[in-house]
Amino acid sequence: QLQLVESGGGLVQPGGSLRLSCAASGGTLDHYAIGWFRQAPGKEREGVSCISNSDGSTYYEDAVKGRFTLSRDNAKNTVYLQINSLKPEDTGVYYCNGRVGVYNYWGQGTQVTVSS
Protein backbone atom coordinates (compact mmCIF):
# COMPACT_ATOMS: atom_id res chain seq x y z
CA GLN A 1 0.00 0.00 0.00
CA LEU A 2 1.34 3.39 -0.98
CA GLN A 3 2.20 5.69 1.91
CA LEU A 4 2.80 9.39 1.36
CA VAL A 5 4.50 11.80 3.74
CA GLU A 6 4.50 15.53 3.08
CA SER A 7 7.02 17.95 4.53
CA GLY A 8 8.43 21.40 3.93
CA GLY A 9 5.59 23.60 5.07
CA GLY A 10 6.02 26.53 7.41
CA LEU A 11 5.42 30.19 8.09
CA VAL A 12 6.65 32.49 5.34
CA GLN A 13 6.20 36.14 4.47
CA PRO A 14 4.35 37.20 1.33
CA GLY A 15 6.62 36.96 -1.66
CA GLY A 16 8.62 34.16 -0.10
CA SER A 17 9.19 30.61 -1.30
CA LEU A 18 8.82 27.08 -0.02
CA ARG A 19 9.55 23.65 -1.42
CA LEU A 20 7.12 20.97 -0.34
CA SER A 21 8.10 17.32 -0.54
CA CYS A 22 5.96 14.22 -0.86
CA ALA A 23 7.97 11.11 -0.08
CA ALA A 24 6.50 7.74 -0.97
CA SER A 25 6.98 4.26 0.40
CA GLY A 26 5.26 0.98 -0.37
CA GLY A 27 5.11 1.78 -4.06
CA THR A 28 6.83 3.51 -6.95
CA LEU A 29 5.63 7.06 -7.41
CA ASP A 30 5.90 7.18 -11.18
CA HIS A 31 3.28 4.43 -11.36
CA TYR A 32 0.77 6.87 -9.89
CA ALA A 33 -0.79 10.11 -10.98
CA ILE A 34 0.34 12.48 -8.25
CA GLY A 35 -1.58 15.56 -7.26
CA TRP A 36 -1.08 18.38 -4.81
CA PHE A 37 -4.20 19.70 -3.11
CA ARG A 38 -4.69 22.39 -0.52
CA GLN A 39 -7.37 23.23 2.00
CA ALA A 40 -7.72 26.71 3.38
CA PRO A 41 -9.48 27.28 6.71
CA GLY A 42 -13.23 26.98 6.26
CA LYS A 43 -12.92 25.97 2.62
CA GLU A 44 -13.07 22.75 0.66
CA ARG A 45 -9.96 20.95 -0.48
CA GLU A 46 -8.93 22.00 -3.97
CA GLY A 47 -6.47 20.64 -6.47
CA VAL A 48 -3.57 22.90 -7.44
CA SER A 49 -1.23 20.75 -9.52
CA CYS A 50 -0.73 17.22 -10.76
CA ILE A 51 1.63 15.08 -12.79
CA SER A 52 0.57 12.26 -15.06
CA ASN A 53 1.87 8.72 -14.57
CA SER A 54 1.60 8.04 -18.31
CA ASP A 55 3.72 10.77 -19.86
CA GLY A 56 4.89 12.93 -16.96
CA SER A 57 2.90 15.94 -18.12
CA THR A 58 1.99 18.49 -15.48
CA TYR A 59 -1.10 20.59 -14.86
CA TYR A 60 -1.54 23.75 -12.79
CA GLU A 61 -4.65 25.44 -11.58
CA ASP A 62 -4.93 28.99 -12.93
CA ALA A 63 -4.33 30.70 -9.57
CA VAL A 64 -0.89 29.08 -9.22
CA LYS A 65 0.39 29.06 -12.80
CA GLY A 66 3.79 30.67 -13.06
CA ARG A 67 4.39 30.43 -9.30
CA PHE A 68 4.16 26.68 -8.56
CA THR A 69 6.35 24.02 -10.14
CA LEU A 70 5.77 20.31 -9.65
CA SER A 71 8.63 17.90 -10.22
CA ARG A 72 9.35 14.25 -9.57
CA ASP A 73 12.61 12.58 -8.55
CA ASN A 74 12.20 8.91 -9.35
CA ALA A 75 15.50 7.96 -7.70
CA LYS A 76 14.26 9.40 -4.40
CA ASN A 77 10.65 8.33 -4.98
CA THR A 78 9.65 11.86 -4.09
CA VAL A 79 7.53 14.55 -5.67
CA TYR A 80 8.19 18.21 -5.01
CA LEU A 81 6.10 21.35 -5.21
CA GLN A 82 8.19 24.49 -5.50
CA ILE A 83 6.10 27.48 -4.47
CA ASN A 84 7.33 30.98 -5.27
CA SER A 85 5.86 34.46 -4.83
CA LEU A 86 3.67 33.21 -2.00
CA LYS A 87 0.47 35.09 -1.27
CA PRO A 88 -1.68 35.11 1.88
CA GLU A 89 -4.38 33.27 -0.07
CA ASP A 90 -1.96 30.35 -0.52
CA THR A 91 -2.32 29.62 3.19
CA GLY A 92 -3.67 26.17 3.98
CA VAL A 93 -2.82 22.55 4.53
CA TYR A 94 -1.17 21.04 1.46
CA TYR A 95 -1.83 17.38 0.73
CA CYS A 96 -0.20 14.95 -1.64
CA ASN A 97 -2.40 12.42 -3.43
CA GLY A 98 -1.45 9.29 -5.36
CA ARG A 99 -3.96 7.67 -7.66
CA VAL A 100 -3.96 4.69 -10.00
CA GLY A 101 -7.08 2.90 -11.16
CA VAL A 102 -9.49 2.68 -8.23
CA TYR A 103 -6.74 3.19 -5.70
CA ASN A 104 -6.41 6.58 -4.07
CA TYR A 105 -3.92 7.51 -1.33
CA TRP A 106 -3.46 10.66 0.74
CA GLY A 107 -0.71 11.97 2.94
CA GLN A 108 -1.31 13.67 6.27
CA GLY A 109 -0.66 17.17 4.94
CA THR A 110 1.76 19.97 5.69
CA GLN A 111 0.74 23.45 6.86
CA VAL A 112 1.68 26.49 4.81
CA THR A 113 1.04 29.88 6.38
CA VAL A 114 1.74 33.07 4.47
CA SER A 115 1.68 36.10 6.72
CA SER A 116 3.66 39.20 7.48
JOTARA-V792985 format. One record per backbone hydrogen bond with DSSP energy under -0.5 kcal/mol. NH is the residue of the N-H (numbers start at 1). CO is the residue of the C=O. Records with the same first field share a line. If there is no record, write none. Layout:
NH = CO, CO
//
This chain:
3 = 25
5 = 23
7 = 21
10 = 111
12 = 10, 113
15 = 86
16 = 13
18 = 83
20 = 81
21 = 7
22 = 79
23 = 5
24 = 77
25 = 3
29 = 27
31 = 28
32 = 29
33 = 99
34 = 32, 51
35 = 97
36 = 49
37 = 95
38 = 46
39 = 93
43 = 40
46 = 38
48 = 36
49 = 36
50 = 59
51 = 34
52 = 57
56 = 52
59 = 50
61 = 48
64 = 61
65 = 61, 62
67 = 64
68 = 64
69 = 82
71 = 80
73 = 78
74 = 72
77 = 73
78 = 73
79 = 22
80 = 71
81 = 20
82 = 69
83 = 18, 81
84 = 67, 82
85 = 15
86 = 16
90 = 87
91 = 88
92 = 112
93 = 39
94 = 92, 110
95 = 37, 93
97 = 35
98 = 105
99 = 33
100 = 103
103 = 100
105 = 98
107 = 96
110 = 94
112 = 92
113 = 10
115 = 12, 113
//
